[in-house]
Amino acid sequence: MTSGVYPGRNNWTNEELEILKEYPYLSKKELLIRLPNKDIARIHQKAKNLKIKKTKEAISKSNKEGWTEERTKEWVKRRTGVPCKNFSEEQKERLRTVNIGRKLSESRKKQIRESQLGEKSHCWHGGISKTPYPPECTKALRESIRKRDDDTCQECNYTQEQLGYTLHVHHIDYDKKNNDMSNLITLCKSCHMKTTHNRADWVQYYQEKVRV
């Protein structure tokens, strides 16, 4: 595998490359509209190869686009079993501020903590997170993966320097014993946390992303 590069399968026209220059300022939705022949993974990868970084404002914009009012209502109904009401702005503000400054008692904190331990957690996968890493998963190996990926999260394109902490190295197939370089990818804390859900989808997504 070429150091720090995961080649895409499609060629880029001069017109598409000109559009890509606006990558730092465009949200995910805007990128897909402007580049209809490319999927978002290849757009991100091409930008990375050209060392084009996305601004925090564009990332924030993409996150907000994902939560439409309709999607928010669906989420509330799925989580609570109660259809989401059409709240007024005043009601929304009251709901937002109702718990600000509120402190939980130690007994309540313990109750919440115990209610999410082990098999009770929605992230439970049979306790595999406690499986120790094998000897070959060394600090040097993890550092080599970060350097290969230019010390940059391969999902959001934030750099280690921008974030101010050491980036994580993720096992794409979730097998800690599989330490082949093609099974390892650099992620920030936030993007790494997302991979705890819908694992099969993330495996397919990142395998496609690193495929030569």
Backbone as CSV, one residue per row, in Angstrom:
resi,resn,N_x,N_y,N_z,CA_x,CA_y,CA_z,C_x,C_y,C_z
1,MET,0.847,-1.198,0.000,0.000,0.000,0.000,0.873,1.236,0.000
2,THR,0.532,2.204,-0.811,1.309,3.437,-0.861,1.126,4.216,0.424
3,SER,2.221,4.763,0.934,2.182,5.460,2.220,1.228,6.637,2.191
4,GLY,0.251,6.589,3.123,-0.664,7.704,3.311,-1.686,7.900,2.207
5,VAL,-1.768,6.978,1.235,-2.680,7.201,0.107,-3.545,5.986,-0.139
6,TYR,-4.831,6.177,-0.301,-5.758,5.124,-0.681,-6.390,5.539,-2.000
7,PRO,-5.847,5.117,-3.144,-6.318,5.613,-4.443,-7.793,5.324,-4.682
8,GLY,-8.512,6.283,-5.310,-9.899,6.063,-5.705,-9.940,5.350,-7.041
9,ARG,-11.077,4.809,-7.395,-11.185,4.050,-8.642,-11.541,4.954,-9.815
10,ASN,-12.066,6.169,-9.541,-12.519,7.028,-10.626,-11.499,8.103,-10.952
11,ASN,-11.446,8.481,-12.227,-10.602,9.598,-12.633,-11.316,10.903,-12.330
12,TRP,-10.536,11.959,-12.169,-11.097,13.277,-11.870,-10.862,14.200,-13.062
13,THR,-11.912,14.874,-13.506,-11.786,15.831,-14.604,-11.248,17.146,-14.039
14,ASN,-10.762,17.998,-14.929,-10.262,19.313,-14.507,-11.367,20.130,-13.843
15,GLU,-12.588,19.993,-14.362,-13.725,20.726,-13.793,-13.992,20.257,-12.363
16,GLU,-13.932,18.945,-12.138,-14.163,18.405,-10.798,-13.063,18.836,-9.840
17,LEU,-11.829,18.893,-10.317,-10.718,19.328,-9.472,-10.858,20.793,-9.084
18,GLU,-11.406,21.594,-9.998,-11.650,23.004,-9.675,-12.693,23.123,-8.568
19,ILE,-13.737,22.299,-8.665,-14.787,22.300,-7.631,-14.201,21.863,-6.303
20,LEU,-13.290,20.883,-6.357,-12.689,20.346,-5.131,-11.895,21.407,-4.372
21,LYS,-11.447,22.444,-5.058,-10.726,23.526,-4.382,-11.607,24.219,-3.349
22,GLU,-12.932,24.094,-3.526,-13.879,24.701,-2.584,-14.218,23.754,-1.438
23,TYR,-13.577,22.585,-1.420,-13.836,21.551,-0.397,-13.830,22.093,1.030
24,PRO,-12.860,22.956,1.401,-12.823,23.416,2.800,-14.072,24.155,3.247
25,TYR,-14.840,24.681,2.297,-15.967,25.549,2.649,-17.331,24.933,2.366
26,LEU,-17.349,23.722,1.780,-18.616,23.096,1.412,-19.011,21.996,2.381
27,SER,-20.294,21.885,2.673,-20.801,20.808,3.520,-20.873,19.520,2.704
28,LYS,-21.135,18.417,3.378,-21.262,17.121,2.696,-22.350,17.173,1.624
29,LYS,-23.488,17.759,1.972,-24.606,17.838,1.036,-24.214,18.646,-0.196
30,GLU,-23.540,19.775,0.017,-23.137,20.631,-1.094,-22.116,19.930,-1.991
31,LEU,-21.194,19.166,-1.375,-20.185,18.440,-2.142,-20.833,17.409,-3.066
32,LEU,-21.807,16.681,-2.535,-22.467,15.639,-3.328,-23.291,16.236,-4.465
33,ILE,-23.835,17.428,-4.244,-24.585,18.103,-5.305,-23.631,18.588,-6.401
34,ARG,-22.501,19.155,-5.980,-21.542,19.698,-6.944,-20.761,18.613,-7.664
35,LEU,-20.597,17.450,-7.005,-19.823,16.346,-7.587,-20.695,15.087,-7.628
36,PRO,-21.722,15.059,-8.465,-22.698,13.962,-8.460,-22.128,12.598,-8.855
37,ASN,-20.976,12.586,-9.533,-20.388,11.313,-9.977,-19.428,10.715,-8.964
38,LYS,-19.307,11.348,-7.795,-18.384,10.868,-6.772,-19.137,10.588,-5.472
39,ASP,-18.727,9.540,-4.745,-19.304,9.329,-3.425,-18.453,10.094,-2.411
40,ILE,-18.991,10.264,-1.207,-18.348,11.142,-0.225,-16.999,10.605,0.237
41,ALA,-16.847,9.262,0.268,-15.567,8.685,0.703,-14.454,9.054,-0.277
42,ARG,-14.749,8.995,-1.585,-13.726,9.329,-2.576,-13.427,10.834,-2.608
43,ILE,-14.452,11.630,-2.330,-14.221,13.079,-2.263,-13.277,13.397,-1.108
44,HIS,-13.548,12.808,0.067,-12.690,13.026,1.225,-11.269,12.564,0.937
45,GLN,-11.143,11.388,0.302,-9.821,10.839,0.052,-9.027,11.691,-0.935
46,LYS,-9.697,12.163,-1.992,-9.010,13.006,-2.968,-8.541,14.300,-2.317
47,ALA,-9.390,14.864,-1.456,-9.007,16.088,-0.749,-7.804,15.832,0.154
48,LYS,-7.793,14.672,0.799,-6.673,14.315,1.666,-5.390,14.175,0.854
49,ASN,-5.493,13.491,-0.296,-4.313,13.307,-1.141,-3.732,14.642,-1.601
50,LEU,-4.629,15.608,-1.830,-4.193,16.941,-2.266,-3.904,17.863,-1.084
51,LYS,-4.016,17.291,0.143,-3.754,18.037,1.376,-4.655,19.271,1.504
52,ILE,-5.929,19.072,1.158,-6.938,20.128,1.310,-7.715,19.836,2.588
53,LYS,-7.722,20.752,3.533,-8.370,20.549,4.828,-9.724,21.243,4.884
54,LYS,-10.677,20.607,5.532,-12.019,21.178,5.688,-12.049,22.094,6.908
55,THR,-12.760,23.192,6.814,-12.879,24.118,7.935,-13.862,23.582,8.972
56,LYS,-13.720,24.036,10.200,-14.634,23.616,11.262,-16.067,24.064,10.952
57,GLU,-16.185,25.223,10.287,-17.514,25.739,9.965,-18.242,24.806,9.001
58,ALA,-17.510,24.261,8.005,-18.125,23.357,7.035,-18.530,22.048,7.691
59,ILE,-17.688,21.549,8.617,-18.004,20.306,9.327,-19.246,20.497,10.192
60,SER,-19.314,21.626,10.874,-20.483,21.927,11.701,-21.737,22.021,10.838
61,LYS,-21.591,22.601,9.667,-22.713,22.742,8.740,-23.220,21.377,8.286
62,SER,-22.275,20.454,8.003,-22.648,19.101,7.577,-23.418,18.386,8.680
63,ASN,-22.940,18.538,9.933,-23.602,17.879,11.056,-25.030,18.388,11.238
64,LYS,-25.222,19.690,11.060,-26.553,20.268,11.222,-27.483,19.820,10.101
65,GLU,-26.937,19.676,8.885,-27.754,19.244,7.758,-28.321,17.852,7.983
66,GLY,-27.535,17.019,8.686,-27.966,15.644,8.896,-29.191,15.535,9.788
67,TRP,-29.393,16.547,10.689,-30.512,16.482,11.621,-31.624,17.413,11.170
68,THR,-32.400,16.934,10.211,-33.563,17.681,9.772,-34.649,17.566,10.841
69,GLU,-35.655,18.417,10.751,-36.755,18.375,11.721,-37.468,17.026,11.666
70,GLU,-37.631,16.505,10.440,-38.307,15.212,10.274,-37.493,14.090,10.913
71,ARG,-36.176,14.120,10.706,-35.322,13.084,11.291,-35.316,13.183,12.820
72,THR,-35.332,14.390,13.336,-35.361,14.582,14.783,-36.629,13.989,15.381
73,LYS,-37.766,14.202,14.727,-39.034,13.656,15.212,-39.007,12.129,15.204
74,GLU,-38.433,11.570,14.146,-38.321,10.101,14.059,-37.498,9.551,15.209
75,TRP,-36.375,10.239,15.478,-35.463,9.804,16.540,-36.158,9.843,17.900
76,VAL,-36.874,10.935,18.170,-37.579,11.073,19.451,-38.616,9.974,19.611
77,LYS,-39.368,9.704,18.546,-40.410,8.679,18.615,-39.802,7.303,18.841
78,ARG,-38.669,7.021,18.169,-38.017,5.719,18.308,-37.457,5.526,19.714
79,ARG,-36.920,6.597,20.279,-36.300,6.512,21.602,-37.321,6.491,22.733
80,THR,-38.419,7.221,22.564,-39.365,7.369,23.664,-40.681,6.641,23.430
81,GLY,-40.967,6.303,22.166,-42.244,5.679,21.848,-43.373,6.677,21.774
82,VAL,-43.019,7.975,21.910,-44.031,9.035,21.890,-43.756,9.957,20.708
83,PRO,-44.757,10.227,19.872,-44.543,11.140,18.744,-44.056,12.503,19.216
84,CYS,-43.110,13.066,18.477,-42.559,14.374,18.841,-43.576,15.474,18.558
85,LYS,-43.756,16.356,19.515,-44.696,17.461,19.340,-44.032,18.580,18.536
86,ASN,-44.858,19.446,17.979,-44.336,20.638,17.328,-44.200,21.727,18.386
87,PHE,-43.038,21.774,19.011,-42.823,22.715,20.106,-42.651,24.135,19.577
88,SER,-43.137,25.083,20.353,-42.891,26.483,20.025,-41.450,26.815,20.400
89,GLU,-40.963,27.957,19.912,-39.590,28.360,20.227,-39.425,28.546,21.739
90,GLU,-40.463,29.044,22.382,-40.418,29.251,23.836,-40.303,27.907,24.560
91,GLN,-41.072,26.911,24.105,-41.019,25.575,24.717,-39.659,24.921,24.486
92,LYS,-39.136,25.092,23.275,-37.820,24.534,22.971,-36.746,25.110,23.892
93,GLU,-36.812,26.420,24.118,-35.831,27.071,24.972,-35.968,26.598,26.417
94,ARG,-37.210,26.402,26.866,-37.437,25.930,28.232,-36.907,24.506,28.415
95,LEU,-37.138,23.656,27.393,-36.624,22.284,27.451,-35.098,22.249,27.422
96,ARG,-34.521,23.181,26.657,-33.070,23.211,26.540,-32.395,23.617,27.849
97,THR,-33.034,24.537,28.569,-32.399,25.105,29.761,-32.817,24.441,31.067
98,VAL,-33.806,23.532,31.002,-34.365,23.000,32.246,-33.337,22.272,33.110
99,ASN,-32.363,21.608,32.485,-31.398,20.836,33.273,-30.041,21.516,33.421
100,ILE,-29.916,22.743,32.907,-28.642,23.444,33.038,-28.374,23.757,34.506
101,GLY,-27.208,23.362,34.973,-26.842,23.616,36.370,-27.376,22.587,37.352
102,ARG,-28.203,21.671,36.871,-28.770,20.649,37.755,-27.720,19.592,38.065
103,LYS,-27.598,19.227,39.332,-26.611,18.233,39.736,-27.307,16.953,40.203
104,LEU,-26.779,15.825,39.760,-27.322,14.539,40.173,-26.683,14.092,41.484
105,SER,-27.475,13.427,42.304,-26.932,12.890,43.547,-26.030,11.711,43.231
106,GLU,-25.145,11.362,44.152,-24.225,10.241,43.940,-24.995,8.934,43.750
107,SER,-26.096,8.790,44.477,-26.889,7.558,44.345,-27.526,7.467,42.964
108,ARG,-27.974,8.631,42.442,-28.573,8.647,41.105,-27.510,8.345,40.048
109,LYS,-26.305,8.913,40.206,-25.210,8.636,39.274,-24.882,7.144,39.260
110,LYS,-24.866,6.537,40.459,-24.570,5.113,40.571,-25.660,4.284,39.886
111,GLN,-26.925,4.706,40.076,-28.049,4.003,39.467,-27.960,4.036,37.942
112,ILE,-27.629,5.202,37.389,-27.494,5.346,35.935,-26.332,4.507,35.425
113,ARG,-25.208,4.556,36.147,-24.019,3.813,35.747,-24.286,2.310,35.719
114,GLU,-24.942,1.807,36.759,-25.215,0.369,36.853,-26.258,-0.085,35.828
115,SER,-27.131,0.832,35.425,-28.170,0.471,34.453,-27.589,0.299,33.049
116,GLN,-26.333,0.720,32.859,-25.729,0.644,31.526,-24.482,-0.237,31.499
117,LEU,-24.278,-1.012,32.554,-23.107,-1.877,32.613,-23.320,-3.183,31.849
118,GLY,-22.238,-3.674,31.241,-22.250,-5.001,30.629,-23.346,-5.204,29.608
119,GLU,-24.082,-6.294,29.749,-25.105,-6.659,28.766,-26.269,-5.678,28.722
120,LYS,-26.373,-4.810,29.716,-27.453,-3.823,29.717,-27.176,-2.683,28.740
121,SER,-25.930,-2.536,28.330,-25.555,-1.442,27.440,-25.940,-1.757,25.994
122,HIS,-26.369,-0.725,25.257,-26.703,-0.907,23.845,-25.444,-1.126,23.002
123,CYS,-24.273,-0.877,23.595,-23.009,-1.081,22.881,-22.382,-2.444,23.198
124,TRP,-23.094,-3.288,23.929,-22.540,-4.573,24.359,-22.325,-5.514,23.176
125,HIS,-21.124,-6.072,23.062,-20.804,-7.021,21.991,-20.102,-8.255,22.566
126,GLY,-20.633,-8.727,23.698,-20.087,-9.952,24.278,-18.824,-9.768,25.095
127,GLY,-18.505,-8.537,25.452,-17.325,-8.286,26.289,-16.012,-8.265,25.540
128,ILE,-16.054,-8.148,24.205,-14.808,-8.210,23.432,-13.928,-6.987,23.661
129,SER,-14.501,-5.889,24.176,-13.688,-4.694,24.411,-12.634,-4.941,25.481
130,LYS,-12.863,-5.943,26.352,-11.904,-6.256,27.411,-10.844,-7.257,26.955
131,THR,-10.974,-7.744,25.727,-9.967,-8.659,25.187,-8.648,-7.906,25.044
132,PRO,-7.559,-8.413,25.615,-6.279,-7.685,25.550,-5.720,-7.642,24.134
133,TYR,-4.975,-6.602,23.841,-4.308,-6.501,22.540,-3.107,-7.444,22.526
134,PRO,-2.840,-8.091,21.390,-1.693,-9.007,21.293,-0.384,-8.230,21.317
135,PRO,0.738,-8.917,21.583,2.049,-8.255,21.680,2.434,-7.473,20.426
136,GLU,1.989,-7.952,19.246,2.397,-7.285,17.998,1.709,-5.937,17.779
137,CYS,0.652,-5.668,18.573,-0.022,-4.362,18.460,0.735,-3.361,19.332
138,THR,1.893,-2.969,18.864,2.806,-2.143,19.657,2.542,-0.653,19.473
139,LYS,3.133,0.116,20.350,3.053,1.570,20.242,3.691,2.029,18.929
140,ALA,4.778,1.356,18.546,5.473,1.707,17.299,4.579,1.446,16.081
141,LEU,3.826,0.343,16.117,2.913,0.034,15.005,1.838,1.097,14.892
142,ARG,1.237,1.452,16.027,0.176,2.463,16.005,0.713,3.809,15.508
143,GLU,1.926,4.140,15.925,2.516,5.402,15.493,2.800,5.385,13.996
144,SER,3.206,4.221,13.466,3.476,4.120,12.025,2.190,4.304,11.211
145,ILE,1.055,3.829,11.757,-0.232,4.006,11.078,-0.607,5.486,11.055
146,ARG,-0.388,6.168,12.173,-0.697,7.609,12.218,0.161,8.364,11.216
147,LYS,1.428,8.023,11.147,2.321,8.707,10.208,1.910,8.407,8.764
148,ARG,1.536,7.162,8.492,1.069,6.802,7.158,-0.134,7.643,6.753
149,ASP,-0.994,7.917,7.741,-2.214,8.691,7.485,-2.015,10.182,7.743
150,ASP,-0.752,10.610,7.771,-0.420,12.036,7.932,-0.962,12.627,9.232
151,ASP,-1.049,11.804,10.282,-1.565,12.275,11.577,-2.912,12.984,11.402
152,THR,-3.755,12.385,10.554,-5.046,12.989,10.220,-6.159,11.951,10.340
153,CYS,-7.280,12.335,10.958,-8.438,11.447,11.018,-8.915,11.182,9.598
154,GLN,-9.049,9.918,9.242,-9.416,9.549,7.877,-10.902,9.702,7.595
155,GLU,-11.662,10.162,8.585,-13.098,10.377,8.385,-13.421,11.864,8.281
156,CYS,-12.987,12.646,9.270,-13.352,14.074,9.280,-12.231,14.984,8.803
157,ASN,-11.022,14.413,8.637,-9.866,15.163,8.132,-9.284,16.171,9.119
158,TYR,-9.680,16.099,10.377,-9.011,16.920,11.388,-7.641,16.320,11.685
159,THR,-6.630,17.161,11.862,-5.290,16.669,12.153,-5.084,16.535,13.659
160,GLN,-4.065,15.774,14.021,-3.718,15.587,15.430,-3.371,16.930,16.064
161,GLU,-2.695,17.775,15.302,-2.308,19.093,15.810,-3.537,19.959,16.073
162,GLN,-4.504,19.905,15.162,-5.727,20.703,15.336,-6.517,20.262,16.568
163,LEU,-6.577,18.948,16.787,-7.389,18.409,17.878,-6.677,18.457,19.223
164,GLY,-5.353,18.453,19.208,-4.599,18.582,20.455,-4.475,17.310,21.261
165,TYR,-4.667,16.150,20.638,-4.465,14.874,21.335,-4.018,13.814,20.331
166,THR,-3.523,12.685,20.861,-3.060,11.597,20.000,-4.250,10.872,19.392
167,LEU,-4.275,10.769,18.072,-5.392,10.126,17.387,-5.417,8.620,17.657
168,HIS,-6.603,8.024,17.540,-6.783,6.592,17.762,-6.444,5.803,16.496
169,VAL,-6.059,4.538,16.687,-5.873,3.624,15.561,-6.940,2.545,15.679
170,HIS,-7.813,2.489,14.678,-8.995,1.623,14.702,-8.769,0.341,13.912
171,HIS,-9.181,-0.804,14.495,-9.166,-2.075,13.767,-10.450,-2.152,12.933
172,ILE,-10.318,-2.111,11.638,-11.480,-2.013,10.752,-12.445,-3.173,10.948
173,ASP,-11.927,-4.409,11.104,-12.812,-5.569,11.264,-13.078,-5.887,12.740
174,TYR,-12.660,-4.991,13.635,-12.876,-5.113,15.083,-12.133,-6.307,15.707
175,ASP,-11.239,-6.925,14.962,-10.457,-8.055,15.466,-9.099,-7.531,15.930
176,LYS,-8.883,-7.505,17.231,-7.644,-6.957,17.778,-6.420,-7.775,17.375
177,LYS,-6.651,-9.016,16.970,-5.531,-9.875,16.588,-5.091,-9.627,15.140
178,ASN,-5.936,-8.967,14.371,-5.612,-8.690,12.974,-4.929,-7.328,12.878
179,ASN,-3.608,-7.336,12.958,-2.865,-6.086,12.955,-2.162,-5.818,11.627
180,ASP,-2.725,-6.369,10.549,-2.232,-6.041,9.221,-2.489,-4.553,8.965
181,MET,-1.558,-3.893,8.312,-1.688,-2.443,8.110,-2.942,-2.073,7.323
182,SER,-3.407,-2.980,6.468,-4.625,-2.708,5.696,-5.880,-2.803,6.549
183,ASN,-5.736,-3.299,7.782,-6.883,-3.420,8.691,-6.869,-2.316,9.752
184,LEU,-5.938,-1.391,9.637,-5.795,-0.331,10.632,-5.970,1.027,9.969
185,ILE,-6.643,1.921,10.668,-6.908,3.257,10.118,-6.943,4.263,11.261
186,THR,-6.518,5.477,10.988,-6.449,6.531,11.996,-7.774,7.280,12.083
187,LEU,-8.290,7.399,13.327,-9.545,8.129,13.559,-9.406,9.019,14.787
188,CYS,-10.164,10.094,14.814,-10.230,10.917,16.028,-11.183,10.250,17.017
189,LYS,-11.250,10.776,18.236,-12.101,10.176,19.268,-13.565,10.144,18.838
190,SER,-14.020,11.262,18.271,-15.432,11.370,17.892,-15.799,10.369,16.804
191,CYS,-14.979,10.294,15.749,-15.270,9.371,14.645,-15.108,7.918,15.088
192,HIS,-14.157,7.677,15.997,-13.952,6.316,16.507,-15.171,5.869,17.317
193,MET,-15.735,6.783,18.089,-16.905,6.469,18.903,-18.089,6.056,18.030
194,LYS,-18.212,6.658,16.852,-19.325,6.333,15.962,-19.293,4.880,15.513
195,THR,-18.101,4.275,15.479,-17.970,2.909,14.966,-18.478,1.854,15.945
196,THR,-18.917,2.267,17.145,-19.457,1.283,18.094,-20.858,0.835,17.692
197,HIS,-21.499,1.579,16.800,-22.845,1.234,16.318,-22.770,0.778,14.858
198,ASN,-23.717,-0.053,14.449,-23.812,-0.489,13.048,-22.465,-0.991,12.522
199,ARG,-21.869,-1.921,13.238,-20.506,-2.346,12.931,-20.330,-2.897,11.519
200,ALA,-21.276,-3.677,11.054,-21.153,-4.278,9.726,-21.031,-3.191,8.656
201,ASP,-21.779,-2.110,8.828,-21.736,-1.011,7.863,-20.369,-0.324,7.884
202,TRP,-19.833,-0.125,9.094,-18.536,0.542,9.206,-17.417,-0.331,8.643
203,VAL,-17.507,-1.642,8.838,-16.490,-2.549,8.280,-16.449,-2.390,6.762
204,GLN,-17.615,-2.466,6.137,-17.696,-2.346,4.681,-17.203,-0.970,4.215
205,TYR,-17.586,0.065,4.945,-17.229,1.436,4.572,-15.715,1.650,4.600
206,TYR,-15.082,1.225,5.696,-13.635,1.485,5.813,-12.809,0.512,4.976
207,GLN,-13.292,-0.685,4.759,-12.582,-1.593,3.860,-12.563,-1.040,2.444
208,GLU,-13.676,-0.433,2.043,-13.739,0.212,0.732,-12.802,1.416,0.687
209,LYS,-12.727,2.121,1.789,-11.921,3.347,1.856,-10.430,3.067,1.720
210,VAL,-9.978,1.942,2.276,-8.547,1.635,2.247,-8.151,0.681,1.128
211,ARG,-9.135,0.238,0.345,-8.833,-0.744,-0.699,-8.011,-0.109,-1.824
212,VAL,-6.994,-0.815,-2.241,-6.132,-0.327,-3.321,-6.702,-0.746,-4.666
